[in-house]
């Protein structure tokens, strides 16, 4: 029995020292100390040993087991530290390599255009305000001189929440909120999202942005409107730009106009960009209708004002010579990165 144990022990120790991986080492351990291992086999054979010899043999088996376990642990820690060193060698960090460039996004063309518009009007003493996107019919239509059954209501296909509440079709509703606030004089712009039940195409989207403008004070005239909007166009599109006011109709202004700017692509000769016209329409405007002032408790005999509404996408498309509005909403990096 002693020789048998001696043999198991010697063989085990030499296999342990020859193991070159943790897996191989584990296999050796299992083959000797495991449930079906050689040493366990001996313990199972104890019943054949004479009872008086059993304590001695037992002690011998335990001694052998301890020796082997110790050898396994020693080998294990050697293998582990070799692995660790190998890993460290493999993962050297070259601190002289240039760092990876961090890719941060940048403002959307709409945002760039809006910030430019805001900068220009803030420079003229305007305040930037906001109004609700979910709006009462009253603010979106009624108070803007567009009563129920008015044909102008048809032009703006509307998303209704219920009979009285809708998604605003125009930022002009903010004019009413501000005038109702009662603080005069007013000099504000109100940028924001507007909604119309339109099909998506190159120039339409069910959700787009407008920038509303409103000035109310004593002695405001049409020449203030023209001077302001001409100044805005020059700042926005360059000193060479020409402007033109065409009579138009909006229910909440009287008189009303649309402002065109000379095509900056062809300078007015006519091209694909301006559809051969030489001019491009960029906003609607007019003198605030006396009835609108009255509905907001402002005396039209004492105060007058002008208002305007600019399509933000329009400005962005023109400024960056983009010919399809859908590009602004697709979020394709290859497009967005160009601005
Ligand atoms: N709200 C008008 C629209 O969406 C644009 C507009 C025209 C706004 C004239 C104004 C204005 O403030 O005076 O078509």
Boltz pocket constraint, residues with backbone or C-beta under 6 A from the ligand:
constraints:
  - pocket:
      binder: B
      contacts: [[A, 169], [A, 170], [A, 171], [A, 172], [A, 212], [A, 213], [A, 250], [A, 253], [A, 257], [A, 283], [A, 284], [A, 285], [A, 286], [A, 307], [A, 308], [A, 309], [A, 310]]
      max_distance: 6.0
